[in-house]
């Protein structure tokens, strides 16, 4: 099953498939803020799961810079 990860400054995102759903996990460890996490489970397609994760990161006020990574795919 595919597993994707992406990191931002102080934010770690991962997406994994648990058919028929995609699990989207976002962990926030931002300076000056209490650490927190968000788990979203949706029955959708991979492209939509990626969009949801990226939108959630933007909602936190994050603006991507050179330290952010692209999505990386791992297979179990």
Residue, then its C-alpha position, 0 to 999 in steps of 0.5 A: x500500500x502506498x504511503x506518502x510523506x511531506x515535511x514543512x518547517x515544523x509540520x509533518x504530513x503523511x497520507x496512507x491508504x486503508x481501503x477504501x479510505x485515505x488517512x491524512x495525518x498532520x503533526x504541528x510542532x511550531x515554535x511558540x505553540x503547543x504541539x498538536x495533530x490532526x487526523x482526517x479520514x476520507x473515502x476519496x482518490x489520492x490526488x484529493x487526499x494530497x489536496x486536503x493535506x496541503x490545504x490544511x497546512x495552508x490553513x495553519x498560516x504556513x507559507x512554503x519555502x525552500x525548506x519544505x519537501x515535495x511528497x515522497x512515496x514509499x511502498x509497504 
